[in-house]
C-alpha cells in the first residue's frame, strides 16, 4: 500500500517538473480553455433567459 502511494507521489512530481519546463505553453492553453468554457457557459445562460 505504501509503495502504491509513493508511486502516485512520484507521478505528481513528474507532472510538476514537466509544467515547470514550459510554463508558457501549458499555461497559455489552459487559460484559453478556461476563457472559452466561460464564454460558452455565459451564452447558454443568455439563451435560457
N, C-alpha and C positions, 0 to 999 in steps of 0.2 A: 504494500500500500504506500509506504513512504517513497519507494522508487518511482511509483506512478506519479505522485505529486511533484517530485523533483523533476521528472521529465517534462511535466507541464510548465513548471517554472522556467526551465531552460528554453522551451519553445517561446514563451513570452519574452524572455530576454533577447532571443534571436530576432524576434519581430521588432523589438525596440531598436536594436542595433541597425536593422535594415532601414527603419524610418529615419534614423539619425544620418545615414549616409546621404540620402536625397530628400531632405525635408521639403524642399520647394516643389518637387514633383508630386509626392503623396499629398502634401497639404493643399496644393492647388486643386487637384482633382477632388479631394474631399470637400473643400469649400464650395466648388462649383456644384457638386452633387447636392449639398445641403440647400443652396440657393434655389436650384431647380425644384427640389422637393417642396420647399416653402411656397414657391410660386404656384405649383400645381395644387397644393392644399388650398391656397387662397382663392384660386379660380374655381375650385369645386364649391367652396363656401358661397361665392358670389352667385353661381348658377342656382344653388338651392334657394337663395333669397329671391 
